[in-house]
Amino acid sequence: MDAPCVRGAVAGGAASSDDRAQSAADYSLLPYPAMPVTLSQPQHLAALATLFGLDPPDVDRASVLELGCASGGNIIPLAARFPRASFRGIDLSQRHIDEGHKRIAELALRTSASSRAT
């Protein structure tokens, strides 16, 4: 029996650049909602880290990376709430990234940035 495939790539293998480009195009055609996610709040993650015996950084100065950030509906509000923290979002869809940059500019945020995965 053949291994299951995702967009032409064998599971566990690397996707081709054509497959990645098609995935990005698919996401741009049908944007998905970008909303705040309560469980990703830095203070929540810091509390969990403490419970597991880790020493998390100060929430006000945290560095946050969100993979699949869409247009920043989760990390842009966090950047507004924690202006001394650093936020970076990565998404396949250039459309989402452009929308996120527009929101960041409208809010005059300096701590949030988005980039497109290549």
C-alpha positions as CSV (number, residue, x, y, z in Angstrom):
1,M,0.0,0.0,0.0
2,D,1.3,3.5,-0.9
3,A,2.0,6.1,1.8
4,P,-0.7,8.7,2.1
5,C,0.0,11.8,0.1
6,V,-0.7,15.5,0.8
7,R,-0.6,17.8,-2.3
8,G,1.5,15.3,-4.1
9,A,4.2,15.0,-1.4
10,V,4.7,11.7,0.3
11,A,3.8,12.0,4.0
12,G,6.9,12.7,5.9
13,G,8.7,14.0,2.8
14,A,9.2,17.6,1.7
15,A,6.6,19.2,-0.5
16,S,7.7,20.6,-3.8
17,S,7.8,24.3,-4.5
18,D,4.8,23.9,-6.9
19,D,2.8,22.3,-4.0
20,R,3.7,25.1,-1.6
21,A,2.8,27.7,-4.3
22,Q,-0.6,26.0,-4.9
23,S,-1.3,25.9,-1.1
24,A,-0.5,29.6,-0.8
25,A,-2.8,30.3,-3.8
26,D,-5.6,28.3,-2.2
27,Y,-5.4,30.2,1.1
28,S,-5.4,33.5,-0.8
29,L,-8.6,32.6,-2.7
30,L,-10.5,31.7,0.4
31,P,-9.3,33.6,3.5
32,Y,-9.9,32.0,6.8
33,P,-10.9,33.9,10.0
34,A,-8.3,35.4,12.1
35,M,-9.4,35.9,15.7
36,P,-7.9,36.1,19.2
37,V,-7.1,32.7,20.8
38,T,-7.4,32.9,24.5
39,L,-5.0,30.0,25.2
40,S,-2.2,31.7,23.3
41,Q,-2.1,34.7,25.6
42,P,1.5,35.2,26.8
43,Q,0.4,35.3,30.5
44,H,-1.4,31.9,30.1
45,L,1.6,30.4,28.4
46,A,3.9,31.8,31.1
47,A,1.7,30.2,33.8
48,L,1.8,26.9,32.1
49,A,5.6,27.1,31.7
50,T,5.9,27.9,35.4
51,L,3.7,24.9,36.3
52,F,6.0,22.7,34.3
53,G,9.1,24.0,36.1
54,L,10.3,26.4,33.5
55,D,11.4,30.0,34.0
56,P,9.4,31.9,31.3
57,P,10.5,35.4,30.3
58,D,8.6,38.5,31.5
59,V,5.3,38.6,29.7
60,D,5.7,42.3,29.0
61,R,8.9,41.6,27.0
62,A,8.1,38.2,25.5
63,S,9.0,37.1,22.0
64,V,6.1,35.5,20.2
65,L,6.1,33.6,16.9
66,E,2.8,32.5,15.4
67,L,2.9,30.1,12.5
68,G,-0.3,30.3,10.3
69,C,-1.1,33.8,11.6
70,A,-3.6,34.7,8.8
71,S,-4.1,38.4,8.9
72,G,-2.9,38.7,12.5
73,G,-6.2,38.5,14.3
74,N,-4.5,36.8,17.3
75,I,-1.1,38.5,17.5
76,I,-2.1,42.1,16.5
77,P,-4.3,42.5,19.6
78,L,-1.5,41.0,21.7
79,A,1.0,43.5,20.2
80,A,-1.4,46.4,21.2
81,R,-1.7,45.0,24.7
82,F,2.0,44.3,25.2
83,P,3.8,47.1,23.4
84,R,7.3,46.1,24.7
85,A,7.0,42.5,23.6
86,S,8.0,41.3,20.1
87,F,5.5,39.5,17.8
88,R,6.2,37.9,14.4
89,G,3.6,36.1,12.4
90,I,4.2,33.8,9.4
91,D,1.6,32.7,6.9
92,L,1.6,31.2,3.4
93,S,-1.0,33.6,2.1
94,Q,0.3,36.9,0.8
95,R,-3.3,38.2,0.9
96,H,-3.4,37.6,4.7
97,I,0.0,39.1,5.2
98,D,-1.0,42.3,3.3
99,E,-4.2,42.6,5.4
100,G,-2.2,42.2,8.5
101,H,0.3,44.9,7.5
102,K,-2.7,47.2,6.8
103,R,-4.0,46.6,10.3
104,I,-0.6,47.1,11.9
105,A,-0.3,50.5,10.0
106,E,-3.8,51.6,11.0
107,L,-3.0,50.9,14.6
108,A,0.5,52.4,14.4
109,L,2.0,49.4,16.0
110,R,5.8,49.0,15.9
111,T,6.2,45.7,17.8
112,S,4.3,43.5,15.4
113,A,5.5,42.2,12.1
114,S,4.3,39.6,9.6
115,S,6.1,37.8,6.8
116,R,5.3,35.4,4.1
117,A,6.6,31.9,4.3
118,T,8.6,30.8,1.2
